[in-house]
């Protein structure tokens, strides 16, 4: 009875290996499939992230492109904070 069970398990293992998608792909030499939601590589480098700067008055962080600058080069989030000046 034990030998029969051993051969049955061996046969099931061989069948599983033959019908397993991972093993079938390797046997055929095809590359593994990517998930559909995986990002596609276009070869273009990613755009550089915006520089984030703090407001000199309140400390809120914002992109440099949205910041207001004063004569000294300090960054502010709004014109009201620029006019109020830096907080000490």
Secondary structure by P-SEA (a helix, b strand, c coil): caaaaaaaaaaaaaaaaaacaaaaaaaaccccccccccccccccccccccbbbbccccbbbbbcccccccccccccccaaaaaacccc
